[in-house]
Amino acid sequence: MKLYHKCEIMSTTTANFMKVGIIVKNKDVRVAIESANLKYWQIAQELGCTDGNFSRKLRKELPPEEKRKIFDIIERLSKVGK
């Protein structure tokens, strides 16, 4: 597996990770956030945590009930923005 510099990883989107074959945890959540043109900090704010904590949560696959809560937030925020 190719090693990436930390800055390169931070600036790479989920889609680019998938292109190079990196396994992405919570891919469905990440794709939903990016498809809705939302930022991770917006979801974190609604969950009542910091964006750093939210990003750390996404490192491990989330349980279905937590994903459902996040999908509900994404749906609500995407409607507000339109």
C-alpha positions as CSV (number, residue, x, y, z in Angstrom):
1,M,0.0,0.0,0.0
2,K,1.3,3.4,-0.9
3,L,2.0,5.8,2.0
4,Y,0.5,9.3,1.8
5,H,1.8,12.5,3.4
6,K,-0.6,13.8,6.0
7,C,-1.4,17.0,4.1
8,E,-2.2,15.0,1.0
9,I,-4.7,12.8,2.9
10,M,-6.4,15.9,4.4
11,S,-7.0,17.5,1.0
12,T,-8.3,14.3,-0.6
13,T,-12.0,13.7,-1.0
14,T,-13.7,10.3,-0.3
15,A,-14.1,9.8,-4.0
16,N,-10.3,10.1,-4.5
17,F,-9.7,7.6,-1.7
18,M,-11.9,5.1,-3.4
19,K,-10.1,5.7,-6.8
20,V,-6.8,4.7,-5.3
21,G,-8.2,1.7,-3.5
22,I,-8.0,2.9,0.1
23,I,-10.7,1.3,2.3
24,V,-13.0,4.0,3.5
25,K,-14.9,3.5,6.8
26,N,-18.5,4.8,6.8
27,K,-18.3,5.4,3.1
28,D,-22.1,5.8,2.9
29,V,-22.0,8.6,5.5
30,R,-19.1,10.4,3.8
31,V,-20.7,10.2,0.3
32,A,-24.0,11.4,1.7
33,I,-22.3,14.5,3.3
34,E,-20.4,15.3,0.2
35,S,-23.3,14.8,-2.1
36,A,-25.4,17.2,0.0
37,N,-22.6,19.8,-0.3
38,L,-22.4,19.9,3.4
39,K,-19.3,20.2,5.6
40,Y,-18.3,17.7,8.3
41,W,-18.4,20.5,10.9
42,Q,-22.1,21.2,10.1
43,I,-22.9,17.6,11.0
44,A,-20.7,17.7,14.1
45,Q,-22.4,20.8,15.3
46,E,-25.8,19.2,15.0
47,L,-24.6,16.1,16.9
48,G,-23.2,18.4,19.6
49,C,-19.5,17.5,19.2
50,T,-16.5,19.1,17.6
51,D,-15.6,18.4,14.0
52,G,-12.4,16.7,15.2
53,N,-14.4,14.3,17.4
54,F,-16.8,13.6,14.5
55,S,-14.0,12.8,12.2
56,R,-12.5,10.4,14.8
57,K,-15.9,8.7,15.1
58,L,-15.9,8.0,11.4
59,R,-12.6,6.1,11.6
60,K,-14.5,3.0,12.8
61,E,-17.7,1.8,11.2
62,L,-20.7,3.3,13.0
63,P,-23.7,1.3,14.3
64,P,-26.8,1.6,12.2
65,E,-28.7,3.7,14.7
66,E,-26.0,6.3,14.8
67,K,-25.8,6.3,11.0
68,R,-29.6,6.8,10.9
69,K,-29.3,9.9,13.1
70,I,-26.5,11.3,10.9
71,F,-28.6,10.7,7.7
72,D,-31.5,12.5,9.3
73,I,-29.3,15.5,10.0
74,I,-28.0,15.4,6.5
75,E,-31.5,15.4,5.1
76,R,-32.6,18.2,7.3
77,L,-29.6,20.4,6.6
78,S,-29.8,19.8,2.9
79,K,-33.4,21.0,2.9
80,V,-32.6,24.1,4.9
81,G,-29.9,25.1,2.4
82,K,-32.2,25.0,-0.6
